[in-house]
Amino acid sequence: MKSIKVADVAGVSIDTVSAGFSGSYYFDASFSYLEKIVAKEQTIIITDDNVFKSHQQIFDGWKTIVIPAGEEHKQQATVDNIISGLIAKNADRNTFIIGVGGGVVTDITGYAASIYMRGVKFGFVPTTILAMVDAAIGGKNGVDVGIYKNLAGLIKQPEFLLFDYSLLDTLPQDQWVNGFAEIIKHACIKDADLFALLENESVESFQANKEKLGALIEKNVTIKTTVVVKDEFEKGDRKLLNFGHTLGHAIENMYQLPHGHAVSIGMMAACKISAAITQLTATDIQKIKALIEKYQLPTSFVFDKQKIWEVLKMDKKRAANNMNFILLTKIGEAVIQSIPMEELGTLIN
C-alpha cells in the first residue's frame, strides 16, 4: 500500500498549539483510507451532485447525502435539508460526518455537524485546490444569508482532513485557476519565497507534476494552519488571512463571481489602498498584478459602488465606524489597519 504522510495539526511545522485545537492531516492519501480513520457504519458523507457524479464509485457502500452544487445553495435551507437527511438516516451523537467537496461543501458540512444534536464529530475530504489550501482549513463553518457571505456560522475544528490528489483529476480548469487566488494571497501576506516560486511556475506546471503540486498544497496548508493555531478565533493575526476578502466578499455574491476571481480583484483593490496608507511600492503592486494575471485571474472589475458599500457596511470585519482592512507593507508582509468608514469610501473605486 502507498505510504501516506500523516501530520498532526500541531505538528505541521508549528510550535505553538492553541487550547482545543487538534486533529490530523492525511497528505497524499487515497479516499479508501477513510475506512481506517472512521467506522463506516457510523459515518455519513455529505457531498454535492457535481462531486457525486464525477466520483460516484468512491461512495459505494457509504451512507451519503447529496446536496445541490454551487454557492447559491450555501444557505440555511440546505442545512435544514441536511438535518432532515441525518434524521432519516438515524444519525445520533456517535455519528461521524464527512464533507467531501469544495469550499461550499466543507463550510456547510462543518456547520450542519456542529449544530446537529448540539454537535457531532466531522472531517473533510477537500476536492478542489481552493478547499485544499484554504476553505477546509481552520474551522470556519457557516452559510451565506442572501448576498451576505458567511454571515451565519461558527468556528469548530474538523477531526481530520484527508488529501486525495487524484480527486483533482476531474477538476475543471477554471476551478484550478480559482484556487490559485488563495495561494497567491498566502504568498502576499506571509511568504515572499512562495511568491517568487509562483513567479517561476504556472497552473499548468503544477498540474503536470503531482509531486510539485503536493509540495505546494502542503506549504499552503502549513501557512494557514500556523496562523490559525496561534489565533483560532481571529483576535489578531488570523485577520491577515482576509487580505482581498473585504471587497472580494462584497462583490462575490452580488455579481455571482467565482470566489477566487472576487479575491484577486479584492487583492488588487487592497494593494491600491496600501499604496495610500502603508506606502506599498508601485514596483510591488506591479509584481502582484503580473502574478495574478499570470495565473489567469482578473485584476479589476466594474461595480456599482453604492450597492457594494451597503454590503460592506454589514461586513463582519467592521467595528462601529471603522473597518479592519488588511493591507500590505511589502510582498510577504501584511498588517491589520483600522480605516474609518468615511475614509474607506473615498479609497474604494
C-alpha positions as CSV (number, residue, x, y, z in Angstrom):
1,M,0.0,0.0,0.0
2,K,1.1,3.5,-0.8
3,S,2.8,5.3,2.1
4,I,0.7,8.2,3.5
5,K,2.2,11.2,5.1
6,V,0.2,11.9,8.3
7,A,0.8,15.0,10.3
8,D,-1.0,16.2,13.5
9,V,-2.3,19.7,13.1
10,A,0.0,20.6,15.9
11,G,2.9,19.1,14.1
12,V,2.8,20.8,10.7
13,S,5.9,23.0,11.3
14,I,4.0,24.6,14.2
15,D,5.5,25.1,17.7
16,T,2.5,26.6,19.5
17,V,-0.8,24.9,19.8
18,S,-3.9,26.7,21.0
19,A,-6.2,25.1,23.5
20,G,-8.6,22.7,22.0
21,F,-7.1,22.8,18.5
22,S,-6.2,19.3,17.5
23,G,-6.6,17.0,14.5
24,S,-4.7,15.2,11.8
25,Y,-3.9,15.8,8.1
26,Y,-3.5,12.8,5.8
27,F,-1.5,14.0,2.8
28,D,-1.3,12.2,-0.5
29,A,-3.8,9.7,0.8
30,S,-6.4,7.6,-1.0
31,F,-10.2,8.1,-0.4
32,S,-10.4,4.4,0.6
33,Y,-8.1,5.2,3.6
34,L,-11.2,6.7,5.2
35,E,-12.1,3.2,6.4
36,K,-9.0,3.2,8.6
37,I,-10.0,6.5,10.2
38,V,-13.7,6.2,10.8
39,A,-16.2,3.4,11.3
40,K,-18.1,3.1,8.1
41,E,-21.4,2.0,9.6
42,Q,-21.4,5.1,11.9
43,T,-20.4,7.6,9.2
44,I,-22.5,9.8,6.9
45,I,-20.9,11.6,3.9
46,I,-22.2,14.9,2.6
47,T,-21.2,15.9,-0.9
48,D,-22.7,17.8,-3.8
49,D,-24.1,16.5,-7.1
50,N,-21.1,17.5,-9.2
51,V,-18.6,15.6,-7.0
52,F,-21.0,12.6,-6.7
53,K,-21.4,12.4,-10.5
54,S,-17.7,12.7,-11.1
55,H,-16.6,10.1,-8.5
56,Q,-19.7,8.0,-7.9
57,Q,-17.7,4.8,-7.5
58,I,-15.9,6.0,-4.3
59,F,-19.2,6.4,-2.5
60,D,-20.2,2.8,-2.9
61,G,-21.2,1.4,0.5
62,W,-21.2,4.7,2.3
63,K,-24.3,6.4,3.6
64,T,-24.4,9.7,1.6
65,I,-26.4,12.9,1.5
66,V,-26.1,14.7,-1.8
67,I,-26.8,18.5,-1.9
68,P,-27.0,20.8,-5.0
69,A,-23.7,22.3,-6.1
70,G,-23.0,26.0,-6.1
71,E,-22.6,29.0,-3.8
72,E,-26.2,29.9,-4.2
73,H,-27.1,26.8,-2.2
74,K,-24.9,27.7,0.7
75,Q,-27.9,28.8,2.6
76,Q,-29.8,27.8,5.8
77,A,-32.4,25.9,3.7
78,T,-29.7,23.5,2.5
79,V,-28.6,22.9,6.1
80,D,-32.3,22.2,7.1
81,N,-32.4,19.6,4.3
82,I,-29.1,18.0,5.5
83,I,-30.5,17.8,9.0
84,S,-33.7,16.2,7.7
85,G,-31.4,13.7,5.9
86,L,-29.5,13.0,9.0
87,I,-32.7,12.3,10.9
88,A,-33.9,10.0,8.1
89,K,-30.6,8.0,8.4
90,N,-30.9,7.8,12.2
91,A,-27.8,9.8,12.9
92,D,-27.1,10.1,16.6
93,R,-24.4,11.8,18.7
94,N,-21.9,9.0,17.8
95,T,-22.4,9.6,14.1
96,F,-19.3,10.9,12.2
97,I,-20.0,13.3,9.3
98,I,-17.6,13.8,6.5
99,G,-17.8,16.6,3.9
100,V,-16.4,15.6,0.5
101,G,-16.2,18.5,-1.9
102,G,-15.1,22.1,-2.4
103,G,-15.4,25.0,0.0
104,V,-19.2,25.2,-0.1
105,V,-19.5,21.6,0.9
106,T,-16.9,21.8,3.7
107,D,-18.3,25.1,5.1
108,I,-21.9,23.8,5.1
109,T,-20.9,20.3,6.4
110,G,-19.0,21.7,9.4
111,Y,-21.9,24.0,10.2
112,A,-24.5,21.3,10.0
113,A,-22.4,18.8,12.0
114,S,-21.7,21.5,14.7
115,I,-25.4,22.2,15.3
116,Y,-26.9,18.8,14.8
117,M,-27.7,17.4,18.3
118,R,-25.5,20.3,19.6
119,G,-22.5,19.0,17.8
120,V,-21.2,15.7,16.3
121,K,-17.7,15.0,15.1
122,F,-16.8,15.7,11.5
123,G,-13.9,15.6,9.0
124,F,-13.2,16.8,5.4
125,V,-12.0,15.4,2.1
126,P,-11.5,18.5,0.0
127,T,-11.8,18.0,-3.7
128,T,-10.7,21.4,-5.1
129,I,-7.5,23.4,-4.9
130,L,-9.3,26.2,-3.1
131,A,-10.6,23.8,-0.5
132,M,-7.3,22.0,0.0
133,V,-5.3,25.2,0.6
134,D,-7.8,27.3,2.3
135,A,-11.5,26.7,2.7
136,A,-11.3,23.3,4.5
137,I,-8.6,24.5,6.9
138,G,-9.2,26.5,10.1
139,G,-12.6,25.6,11.4
140,K,-14.7,28.4,9.9
141,N,-18.0,26.9,9.1
142,G,-21.2,28.6,8.0
143,V,-23.6,29.7,5.4
144,D,-24.4,32.9,3.5
145,V,-27.5,34.9,4.3
146,G,-28.8,36.2,0.9
147,I,-25.9,38.1,-0.6
148,Y,-24.0,38.4,2.7
149,K,-21.1,35.9,2.7
150,N,-20.7,33.6,5.7
151,L,-22.9,35.8,7.9
152,A,-24.2,32.9,9.9
153,G,-21.7,30.3,11.3
154,L,-19.2,29.3,14.0
155,I,-15.7,28.1,14.5
156,K,-15.3,24.4,15.2
157,Q,-12.4,22.3,14.0
158,P,-12.6,19.1,11.9
159,E,-11.1,16.0,13.4
160,F,-9.1,15.4,10.2
161,L,-8.5,16.4,6.6
162,L,-7.7,13.8,4.0
163,F,-6.0,15.0,0.8
164,D,-6.5,12.7,-2.1
165,Y,-4.8,14.5,-5.0
166,S,-6.4,12.1,-7.6
167,L,-9.7,13.8,-6.9
168,L,-8.3,16.8,-8.7
169,D,-8.1,14.9,-12.0
170,T,-11.7,15.8,-12.8
171,L,-11.5,19.4,-11.6
172,P,-12.4,21.8,-14.4
173,Q,-9.6,24.1,-15.5
174,D,-11.5,27.2,-14.3
175,Q,-11.6,25.7,-10.8
176,W,-7.8,25.1,-10.8
177,V,-7.4,28.8,-11.6
178,N,-9.9,29.8,-9.0
179,G,-7.9,28.0,-6.2
180,F,-4.7,29.8,-7.0
181,A,-6.1,33.1,-5.8
182,E,-5.8,31.9,-2.2
183,I,-2.3,30.6,-2.9
184,I,-1.2,34.0,-4.2
185,K,-2.9,35.5,-1.1
186,H,-0.8,33.4,1.2
187,A,2.4,34.4,-0.6
188,C,1.4,38.1,-0.5
189,I,0.8,38.2,3.3
190,K,3.3,35.7,4.6
191,D,5.8,34.2,2.2
192,A,7.9,36.2,-0.3
193,D,9.7,32.9,-1.2
194,L,6.4,31.4,-2.2
195,F,5.7,34.5,-4.2
196,A,9.0,34.0,-6.1
197,L,8.2,30.3,-6.6
198,L,4.9,31.2,-8.2
199,E,6.5,33.7,-10.5
200,N,8.6,30.9,-11.9
201,E,5.8,28.4,-12.3
202,S,2.3,28.3,-13.7
203,V,-1.0,26.5,-13.2
204,E,0.0,24.1,-16.0
205,S,3.4,23.3,-14.4
206,F,1.7,22.3,-11.2
207,Q,-0.9,20.2,-13.0
208,A,1.8,18.3,-14.8
209,N,3.8,17.4,-11.7
210,K,1.9,15.8,-8.9
211,E,5.0,15.9,-6.6
212,K,5.4,19.6,-7.1
213,L,1.7,20.1,-6.6
214,G,1.7,18.1,-3.4
215,A,4.5,20.2,-2.0
216,L,2.7,23.4,-2.9
217,I,-0.5,22.2,-1.2
218,E,1.4,21.2,2.0
219,K,3.2,24.5,2.0
220,N,-0.1,26.4,1.9
221,V,-1.7,24.2,4.5
222,T,1.3,24.9,6.8
223,I,1.0,28.7,6.2
224,K,-2.7,28.8,7.1
225,T,-2.5,26.3,9.9
226,T,0.4,28.1,11.5
227,V,-1.7,31.3,11.6
228,V,-4.9,29.6,12.8
229,V,-3.4,27.6,15.7
230,K,-2.0,30.8,17.1
231,D,-5.2,32.8,16.7
232,E,-8.1,30.3,16.3
233,F,-10.9,32.8,17.0
234,E,-9.5,35.7,14.9
235,K,-8.5,38.2,17.6
236,G,-5.2,39.1,15.9
237,D,-3.0,37.7,13.1
238,R,-5.8,35.4,11.7
239,K,-7.3,38.6,10.3
240,L,-4.4,38.7,7.9
241,L,-6.0,35.8,6.0
242,N,-8.7,38.2,5.0
243,F,-6.4,40.0,2.5
244,G,-8.5,40.6,-0.6
245,H,-11.7,39.3,1.1
246,T,-13.3,42.6,2.3
247,L,-14.1,44.0,-1.2
248,G,-14.0,40.4,-2.6
249,H,-16.8,39.1,-0.4
250,A,-18.9,42.2,-1.1
251,I,-18.8,41.7,-4.9
252,E,-18.7,37.9,-5.0
253,N,-22.4,37.1,-4.4
254,M,-23.7,40.5,-5.7
255,Y,-22.2,39.7,-9.1
256,Q,-22.1,35.9,-8.8
257,L,-18.3,35.8,-9.3
258,P,-16.2,32.7,-8.5
259,H,-14.6,33.1,-5.1
260,G,-11.0,33.2,-6.5
261,H,-11.9,35.9,-9.0
262,A,-13.5,38.0,-6.3
263,V,-10.5,37.6,-4.0
264,S,-8.0,38.5,-6.8
265,I,-10.0,41.7,-7.6
266,G,-10.1,42.4,-3.8
267,M,-6.3,41.9,-3.5
268,M,-5.6,44.5,-6.2
269,A,-8.0,46.9,-4.5
270,A,-6.2,46.3,-1.2
271,C,-2.9,47.0,-2.9
272,K,-4.1,50.4,-4.2
273,I,-5.3,51.3,-0.7
274,S,-2.0,50.0,0.7
275,A,-0.1,52.4,-1.6
276,A,-2.1,55.3,0.0
277,I,-1.7,54.2,3.6
278,T,1.3,51.9,4.1
279,Q,3.3,53.1,1.1
280,L,3.4,49.8,-0.7
281,T,5.6,50.5,-3.6
282,A,4.5,50.7,-7.2
283,T,7.0,48.0,-8.1
284,D,5.5,45.5,-5.6
285,I,2.0,46.4,-6.9
286,Q,3.0,45.7,-10.4
287,K,4.6,42.4,-9.5
288,I,1.4,41.3,-7.7
289,K,-0.7,42.4,-10.7
290,A,1.6,40.5,-13.0
291,L,1.4,37.3,-10.9
292,I,-2.4,37.4,-10.6
293,E,-2.6,37.8,-14.4
294,K,-0.1,35.0,-14.9
295,Y,-2.4,32.7,-13.1
296,Q,-5.3,33.8,-15.4
297,L,-7.2,35.7,-12.7
298,P,-8.8,39.1,-13.0
299,T,-7.3,42.3,-11.5
300,S,-10.2,44.7,-12.0
301,F,-13.9,44.8,-12.1
302,V,-16.6,47.5,-12.7
303,F,-19.2,47.5,-9.9
304,D,-21.9,49.7,-8.5
305,K,-20.1,51.4,-5.7
306,Q,-23.2,52.4,-3.8
307,K,-24.6,48.8,-3.8
308,I,-21.3,47.4,-2.7
309,W,-21.0,50.0,0.0
310,E,-24.3,48.8,1.5
311,V,-22.9,45.2,1.6
312,L,-19.6,46.4,3.1
313,K,-21.4,48.0,6.0
314,M,-22.6,44.5,7.0
315,D,-19.0,43.0,6.8
316,K,-18.0,41.1,9.9
317,K,-14.7,43.0,10.0
318,R,-16.4,46.3,10.6
319,A,-16.2,47.6,14.1
320,A,-18.5,50.6,14.7
321,N,-17.4,53.3,12.3
322,N,-14.1,51.6,11.3
323,M,-13.2,48.7,9.1
324,N,-10.3,46.4,9.9
325,F,-8.7,46.2,6.5
326,I,-5.8,44.0,5.6
327,L,-3.0,45.9,3.8
328,L,0.5,45.1,2.6
329,T,3.7,46.8,3.5
330,K,5.6,44.7,1.1
331,I,5.3,41.4,-0.6
332,G,5.3,38.8,2.1
333,E,4.3,41.2,4.9
334,A,0.8,42.3,5.8
335,V,-0.8,44.5,8.5
336,I,-4.2,45.0,10.1
337,Q,-5.3,48.6,9.5
338,S,-8.3,50.2,11.1
339,I,-9.7,52.6,8.5
340,P,-12.6,55.0,9.2
341,M,-15.6,54.0,7.0
342,E,-15.8,57.5,5.7
343,E,-12.2,57.4,4.5
344,L,-12.6,53.9,3.1
345,G,-15.4,55.2,1.0
346,T,-13.1,57.6,-0.7
347,L,-10.4,54.9,-1.3
348,I,-12.6,52.2,-2.9
349,N,-13.3,52.8,-6.6
